[in-house]
Amino acid sequence: MKDILEKLEERRAQARLGGGEKRLEAQHKRGKLTARERIELLLDHGSFEEFDMFVQHRSTDFGMEKQKIPGDGVVTGWGTVNGRTVFLFSKDFTVFGGSLSEAHAAKIVKVQDMALKMRAPIIGIFDAGGARIQEGVAALGGYGEVFRRNVAASGVIPQISVIMGPCAGGDVYSPAMTDFIFMVRDTSYMFVTGPDVVKTVTNEVVTAEELGGAKVHTSKSSIADGSFENDVEAILQIRRLLDFLPANNIEGVPEIESFDDVNRLDKSLDTLIPDNPNKPYDMGELIRRVVDEGDFFEIQAAYARNIITGFGRVEGRTVGFVANQPLVLAGVLDSDASRKAARFVRFCNAFSIPIVTFVDVPGFLPGTAQEYGGLIKHGAKLLFAYSQATVPLVTIITRKAFGGAYDVMASKHVGADLNYAWPTAQIAVMGAKGAVEIIFRAEIGDADKIAERTKEYEDRFLSPFVAAERGYIDEVIMPHSTRKRIARALGMLRTKEMEQPWKKHDNIPL
């Protein structure tokens, strides 16, 4: 018996070595952790239970039968993060470059199936070179099996992808179908075809970083939701994100003990809005002052910065926040901002996370670039997402809410439950100057008359009370009481139930 146990330990030790000491050392020299080190850091200490440690590929082509390493380039299993069950797989770059084989794919599929059955989040850690070329179509078939399960799990359990090295070819499509993608600066990249192929086909000379680095995907393509300095920071932030997320679409949002007084009044908010209506202010400051202990996890912070999306807590319960950012493009809605917010709203709705929307929007961004780029359809995505949402929706208009953008930003008309406005709110078809120049076109030459008409328009329309008179605004509130009003509203809306007509699925304007 002792011999058998010793042999088991030997086999385990061999599997834990992955591609061997030299390759593990090379991984560290690149500034990266190994697959197992990443898992150890992500999960609660001692909680990891590994699956399929001894799995090997079955390929016999190109001499592969002589190259077999236990685990076959991916470590899979489950564990806990702050006591909550999660499933995960971590690709091992030291074994065949982390490339996907038929056996490798089967390991991932097994853990995906288990996560779906147990209704628990799944995290994929990517550091790999794509499909294993020696296996050909068998590897491609493996990708297809993984992709199908990504789709089956979408909207049922949270799926998070962390890119910690190369991620190319077929490997990029699985992360693309997950809920969140995070990258590590300078050591990770994503692309369908690499720099060499690009050079051959298009004659473009580009580095891996320029083609698909973290900066590209967080600020230009919107593929990634955030980036971090190194593996350690990335994993610690994933742990933080998981604390905000429900385990599945049935369980409801996690609730933790809060030591931040829900009735706290913040007098500084009474002076947040500048006297000059064209002067910007930081909407992010408002969010941080409203959430518990100022803890706000922003999603896609570097992309479409004219809108803010992210998670916070109110009374210890997770809330999704969407807010126009006056510091960037005056907070206008454009194609990028609309898509960013629409995706976030749909995630929150899928997982029963209440949404609070802060509105300061002068309208949609005009111009040929926007119109040619499909602003109408992209703006409709956000309108569709809010109109479809059945979760509690609370909206606060802080300043401008002009034109169609007023409707789109979770107005009463598209289904928001409670709509509040600060006394500084301006709700109208457009700003006073533009409106007056259209209505009183004949008087444009008379400066005094135009000034008089502008004042008349401002007094009549640029206040929250016209909308409040019609019931479009439920209450005009004091800025300093915003946290208290949001908390009470969300508490009242906990039992909200709303059914949509049966349909196979909707047809969102993609």
C-alpha positions in Angstrom: 0.0 0.0 0.0 2.8 2.4 0.9 4.4 1.9 -2.6 1.1 2.7 -4.3 0.7 5.9 -2.3 4.2 6.9 -3.0 3.6 6.3 -6.8 0.5 8.5 -6.6 2.5 11.3 -5.0 5.2 11.0 -7.6 2.6 11.2 -10.4 1.0 14.2 -8.7 4.4 15.9 -8.4 5.1 15.3 -12.0 1.7 16.7 -13.1 2.2 19.8 -10.9 5.6 20.5 -12.7 3.7 21.1 -16.0 6.3 21.6 -18.7 9.2 21.3 -16.3 11.4 23.5 -14.1 13.0 25.3 -17.1 9.7 26.3 -18.6 8.3 27.4 -15.2 11.3 29.5 -14.7 10.9 31.1 -18.2 7.3 31.9 -17.3 8.5 33.8 -14.2 11.1 35.6 -16.3 8.3 37.0 -18.5 6.7 38.5 -15.4 3.9 35.9 -15.3 2.7 33.5 -12.7 2.2 29.8 -13.6 -1.2 28.3 -14.1 -1.3 26.7 -10.7 0.1 29.8 -8.9 -2.8 31.8 -10.5 -5.3 29.4 -9.1 -3.8 29.3 -5.7 -3.9 33.1 -5.5 -7.5 33.4 -6.8 -9.1 30.8 -4.6 -9.4 30.7 -0.8 -6.3 29.0 0.7 -6.6 25.2 0.5 -10.0 25.2 -1.3 -8.9 24.0 -4.7 -10.2 20.6 -5.9 -8.6 19.6 -9.2 -10.2 17.6 -11.9 -8.4 15.5 -14.6 -4.8 16.0 -13.3 -3.6 13.0 -15.3 -5.4 13.5 -18.6 -3.1 13.2 -21.7 -3.7 13.8 -25.3 -4.3 10.9 -27.7 -2.6 12.2 -30.8 -0.2 10.1 -32.7 0.6 12.3 -35.6 3.9 14.2 -36.1 5.6 12.3 -33.3 3.1 13.5 -30.7 2.9 10.1 -29.2 6.4 10.6 -27.8 5.4 13.9 -26.1 2.9 13.4 -23.4 2.6 15.6 -20.3 -0.1 15.0 -17.5 -2.8 17.6 -17.6 -2.3 18.4 -21.3 -1.9 22.2 -20.9 -4.8 23.2 -18.8 -5.6 22.9 -15.0 -9.3 22.6 -14.1 -11.4 22.3 -11.0 -13.3 24.2 -8.4 -12.8 26.0 -5.1 -14.2 29.0 -3.2 -13.7 32.7 -3.3 -14.6 34.2 0.1 -16.5 31.1 0.8 -18.6 31.0 -2.4 -18.2 28.2 -4.9 -16.6 28.9 -8.3 -15.4 26.7 -11.1 -12.3 27.5 -13.2 -9.8 26.5 -15.8 -6.3 27.9 -16.1 -4.3 27.3 -19.3 -0.7 26.2 -18.8 1.7 27.9 -21.2 4.5 25.7 -20.1 2.8 22.6 -21.7 2.6 22.7 -25.5 2.2 26.5 -25.2 -1.2 26.0 -23.6 -2.5 25.0 -27.0 -5.9 23.3 -27.2 -6.2 19.7 -28.1 -9.2 17.4 -28.1 -8.4 16.1 -24.5 -7.6 19.7 -23.4 -11.0 20.8 -24.6 -12.7 17.9 -22.9 -11.3 19.0 -19.6 -12.7 22.5 -20.1 -16.1 21.2 -21.2 -16.3 19.0 -18.1 -15.8 22.0 -15.8 -18.2 24.1 -17.9 -20.9 21.5 -17.6 -20.3 21.1 -13.8 -20.5 24.9 -13.3 -23.8 25.0 -15.2 -25.2 22.1 -13.2 -24.2 23.6 -9.9 -25.2 27.1 -11.0 -21.9 28.6 -10.0 -19.7 31.2 -11.7 -16.9 30.0 -14.0 -13.5 31.7 -14.5 -11.3 31.1 -17.5 -7.6 32.1 -17.2 -6.0 32.3 -20.7 -2.4 32.0 -21.6 -2.1 30.0 -24.8 -1.3 29.9 -28.4 -4.5 28.7 -29.9 -5.4 25.3 -31.4 -2.8 22.5 -31.4 -1.9 22.3 -35.0 -0.8 18.7 -34.8 -4.4 17.6 -34.0 -6.1 19.6 -36.9 -9.9 19.3 -37.0 -10.1 17.4 -33.6 -8.9 20.6 -31.9 -11.3 22.7 -33.9 -14.1 20.4 -32.8 -13.0 20.9 -29.2 -13.3 24.7 -29.6 -16.9 24.2 -30.9 -17.8 22.2 -27.8 -16.5 25.0 -25.6 -18.2 27.7 -27.5 -21.6 26.0 -27.4 -21.4 25.8 -23.6 -20.4 29.5 -23.3 -23.7 30.2 -25.1 -25.7 27.8 -22.9 -24.3 29.4 -19.7 -24.9 33.0 -20.9 -27.4 34.7 -18.6 -27.5 31.7 -16.3 -24.1 31.9 -14.5 -21.5 34.7 -14.6 -18.6 33.9 -16.9 -15.3 35.7 -16.5 -12.3 35.5 -18.7 -8.8 36.7 -17.6 -6.2 37.1 -20.3 -2.8 36.6 -18.8 -0.7 35.9 -21.9 -1.2 35.3 -25.6 -4.7 34.5 -26.6 -5.0 34.0 -30.4 -7.1 32.3 -33.0 -9.9 30.1 -31.7 -9.0 30.9 -28.1 -10.4 34.5 -28.4 -14.0 33.5 -29.2 -14.7 31.8 -25.9 -13.7 34.9 -23.9 -15.7 37.0 -26.4 -18.9 35.2 -25.4 -18.3 35.5 -21.6 -19.7 38.4 -19.5 -16.4 40.1 -18.6 -12.9 40.1 -20.0 -9.9 41.4 -18.1 -6.3 41.7 -19.4 -2.8 42.3 -18.0 -0.8 45.2 -19.4 2.3 44.4 -21.4 2.1 40.6 -21.0 -1.3 39.7 -22.5 -2.8 40.2 -26.0 -5.8 39.0 -28.0 -6.2 38.7 -31.8 -7.8 36.4 -34.3 -4.7 36.5 -36.6 -1.2 37.4 -35.3 1.3 40.0 -36.6 3.0 37.6 -39.0 -0.3 36.7 -40.8 -1.3 40.4 -40.9 2.1 41.3 -42.5 1.7 38.5 -45.1 -1.9 39.3 -46.0 -2.1 43.1 -45.7 1.6 44.2 -45.6 1.0 46.0 -42.3 3.9 45.8 -39.9 2.5 45.7 -36.4 3.6 44.4 -33.0 1.5 42.0 -30.9 0.9 44.8 -28.4 -0.2 47.3 -31.1 -2.4 44.7 -32.7 -4.2 43.3 -29.6 -2.6 44.5 -26.3 -4.5 45.6 -23.2 -4.5 49.3 -24.2 -6.0 48.5 -27.6 -8.8 46.3 -26.2 -9.7 48.5 -23.2 -9.7 51.9 -25.0 -10.4 51.2 -28.7 -12.1 47.9 -29.5 -14.1 47.6 -26.2 -13.2 43.9 -26.2 -11.8 44.0 -22.6 -13.6 45.4 -19.6 -10.5 46.4 -17.8 -6.7 45.9 -17.5 -4.3 45.6 -14.6 -0.6 46.0 -14.0 0.3 42.4 -13.3 -1.1 38.9 -12.6 -1.4 39.5 -8.9 -3.4 42.7 -9.2 -5.6 41.2 -11.8 -6.5 38.2 -9.7 -7.1 40.2 -6.6 -9.5 42.5 -8.6 -11.3 39.4 -9.9 -11.9 38.3 -6.3 -13.3 41.7 -5.6 -15.6 41.6 -8.7 -16.9 38.2 -7.7 -18.1 39.6 -4.4 -20.5 41.9 -6.3 -21.9 39.2 -8.6 -24.7 36.7 -7.9 -23.8 33.0 -8.2 -26.5 32.6 -10.9 -29.7 34.1 -12.4 -32.0 32.8 -9.7 -30.1 33.2 -6.4 -30.3 37.1 -6.3 -27.6 39.6 -5.5 -25.1 38.9 -2.6 -25.7 40.8 0.6 -22.9 41.7 3.0 -23.0 43.6 6.3 -22.7 47.3 5.7 -21.3 49.7 8.3 -22.2 52.8 6.2 -25.3 54.6 7.5 -28.1 54.3 5.0 -29.5 57.6 6.2 -26.2 59.4 5.8 -26.7 62.9 4.3 -23.9 64.4 2.2 -24.1 68.2 2.1 -21.2 68.4 -0.4 -23.6 67.1 -3.1 -25.7 70.4 -2.7 -22.8 72.2 -4.4 -21.7 69.5 -6.9 -23.5 71.0 -9.8 -21.7 74.2 -11.0 -23.7 77.5 -11.4 -22.7 77.6 -15.0 -24.8 75.0 -16.9 -21.9 74.4 -19.4 -19.3 73.7 -16.7 -18.5 70.0 -16.2 -18.3 68.1 -12.9 -17.3 64.5 -12.0 -20.3 62.2 -12.0 -18.0 59.5 -10.6 -17.7 61.5 -7.4 -21.5 61.4 -7.0 -21.5 57.6 -7.4 -18.7 57.1 -4.9 -20.5 59.3 -2.3 -23.8 57.4 -2.7 -22.5 53.8 -2.6 -21.5 52.0 0.6 -18.1 53.1 1.9 -17.2 54.6 -1.5 -16.6 51.1 -3.0 -17.3 51.3 -6.7 -16.0 48.7 -9.3 -16.0 50.4 -12.7 -16.5 48.4 -15.9 -14.8 49.5 -19.1 -13.4 52.6 -17.4 -11.1 53.5 -20.4 -13.7 53.1 -23.1 -16.5 55.5 -24.0 -15.6 57.5 -21.0 -18.7 59.8 -21.5 -20.7 57.1 -19.7 -19.9 55.3 -16.5 -20.9 51.7 -15.7 -20.0 49.6 -12.7 -21.1 47.9 -9.5 -21.5 49.3 -6.0 -23.5 48.4 -2.9 -26.4 50.1 -1.2 -27.3 48.7 2.2 -24.9 45.9 1.5 -26.6 44.7 -1.6 -25.1 44.9 -5.1 -26.4 47.6 -7.4 -25.5 48.4 -11.1 -24.8 52.0 -11.9 -25.1 53.8 -15.2 -24.3 57.5 -15.4 -23.5 60.1 -18.0 -20.0 61.7 -17.4 -20.1 65.5 -18.0 -16.3 65.6 -17.8 -16.1 63.8 -21.2 -17.9 65.2 -24.3 -20.3 66.9 -21.9 -21.8 63.4 -21.2 -23.4 63.0 -24.6 -24.6 59.7 -25.9 -22.7 58.4 -28.9 -22.5 54.9 -30.5 -19.7 53.6 -28.2 -21.4 54.9 -25.0 -24.8 53.4 -26.1 -23.3 50.0 -26.7 -21.3 50.0 -23.5 -24.2 50.9 -21.4 -26.6 48.6 -23.2 -24.4 45.5 -22.6 -24.1 46.4 -18.9 -27.8 47.0 -18.5 -28.5 43.6 -20.1 -26.1 41.8 -17.8 -27.7 43.4 -14.7 -31.1 42.4 -15.9 -30.1 38.8 -16.6 -28.8 38.4 -13.1 -31.5 40.4 -11.2 -29.1 43.3 -10.2 -31.1 46.5 -9.6 -30.0 49.5 -11.7 -29.5 53.1 -10.6 -29.1 55.6 -13.5 -27.7 59.1 -13.0 -28.6 61.4 -15.9 -26.9 64.5 -17.2 -27.2 64.2 -21.0 -27.4 67.1 -23.5 -28.4 64.7 -26.3 -26.9 62.4 -28.9 -23.6 63.3 -30.5 -24.2 64.9 -33.9 -22.1 64.5 -37.0 -21.5 62.4 -40.1 -19.1 60.0 -38.3 -21.8 59.1 -35.9 -24.6 58.8 -38.4 -22.5 56.8 -40.9 -21.4 54.6 -37.9 -24.9 53.6 -37.1 -25.8 55.9 -34.2 -29.5 55.2 -34.7 -29.1 51.5 -34.2 -26.5 51.7 -31.5 -28.7 54.2 -29.6 -31.6 51.9 -30.0 -29.6 49.1 -28.2 -29.6 51.1 -25.0 -33.3 52.0 -25.4 -34.1 48.4 -26.0 -32.0 47.3 -23.0 -33.8 49.6 -20.6 -37.2 48.9 -22.0 -36.7 45.2 -21.7 -35.4 45.4 -18.1 -37.6 43.9 -15.4 -35.2 44.6 -12.5 -35.8 47.6 -10.1 -34.9 50.8 -12.0 -34.2 54.0 -10.2 -33.3 57.2 -12.1 -32.0 60.5 -10.9 -31.7 63.5 -13.2 -29.0 65.8 -11.9 -28.8 68.4 -14.6 -29.5 68.1 -18.4 -31.9 65.6 -19.9 -32.5 66.8 -23.4 -34.2 65.3 -26.5 -34.4 61.6 -27.2 -31.5 61.0 -24.8 -33.9 61.9 -22.0 -36.2 59.0 -23.0 -33.3 56.6 -23.6 -31.7 57.1 -20.2 -34.1 55.1 -18.1 -37.0 57.6 -18.3 -40.4 56.8 -16.8 -41.7 56.2 -20.3 -39.4 53.2 -20.9 -40.2 51.5 -17.6 -38.2 53.1 -14.8 -39.9 52.5 -11.5 -38.9 55.7 -9.6 -37.6 58.8 -11.3 -36.2 61.6 -9.2 -34.7 64.9 -10.1 -32.5 67.4 -8.4 -33.7 71.0 -8.3 -30.9 71.7 -10.9 -32.5 69.4 -13.5 -33.3 70.7 -16.9 -35.7 68.5 -18.9 -36.5 69.7 -22.4 -36.3 68.9 -26.1 -33.1 70.9 -26.3 -31.2 73.7 -24.7 -32.7 77.1 -24.5 -30.5 78.8 -27.1 -31.1 76.2 -29.8 -34.8 76.1 -29.0 -35.3 79.9 -29.2 -33.4 80.2 -32.4 -35.8 77.7 -34.0 -39.1 78.9 -32.4 -38.4 82.6 -32.9 -36.3 82.4 -36.0 -37.7 85.8 -37.2 -36.4 87.6 -34.2 -32.8 86.4 -34.4 -31.5 89.8 -35.4 -32.9 91.4 -32.2 -30.5 90.6 -29.4 -32.8 91.9 -26.6 -35.8 90.0 -27.8 -33.8 86.8 -28.2 -32.5 87.2 -24.6 -36.0 87.8 -23.4 -37.3 84.7 -25.2 -34.4 82.6 -23.9 -35.2 83.6 -20.3 -38.9 82.8 -21.0 -38.0 79.4 -22.4 -35.6 78.6 -19.5 -38.3 79.6 -16.9 -40.9 77.5 -18.6 -39.0 74.3 -19.6 -35.6 74.2 -18.0 -36.7 73.0 -14.6 -37.8 69.6 -13.2 -41.3 70.9 -12.3 -42.9 70.7 -15.8 -42.1 67.0 -15.9 -43.1 66.6 -12.2 -46.5 68.2 -13.0 -47.1 65.5 -15.5 -45.9 62.7 -13.2 -42.8 61.9 -15.3 -40.8 62.8 -12.3 -41.9 61.2 -9.0 -40.2 63.7 -6.7 -37.8 66.6 -6.8 -35.3 65.7 -4.1 -32.5 67.5 -2.3 -29.0 66.4 -3.6 -27.8 65.7 -0.1 -30.5 63.1 0.5 -29.7 61.1 -2.7 -28.2 58.1 -0.9 -31.1 57.8 1.5 -33.7 58.2 -1.3 -32.0 55.5 -3.5 -31.8 53.1 -0.5 -35.5 53.5 0.4 -36.5 53.1 -3.3 -34.5 50.0 -3.7 -35.8 48.6 -0.5 -39.4 49.1 -1.6 -38.7 47.6 -5.0 -37.2 44.3 -3.7 -40.4 42.5 -4.3 -40.9 43.9 -7.8 -42.4 41.3 -10.2 -42.9 42.0 -13.9 -43.6 39.6 -16.7 -42.9 40.1 -20.3 -45.0 38.5 -23.1 -43.7 35.0 -24.0 -41.2 34.9 -26.9 -38.6 32.5 -28.1 -36.1 35.4 -27.8 -36.0 39.1 -28.7 -34.4 40.6 -31.7 -32.3 43.3 -30.2 -30.9 45.7 -32.9 -27.4 44.2 -33.0 
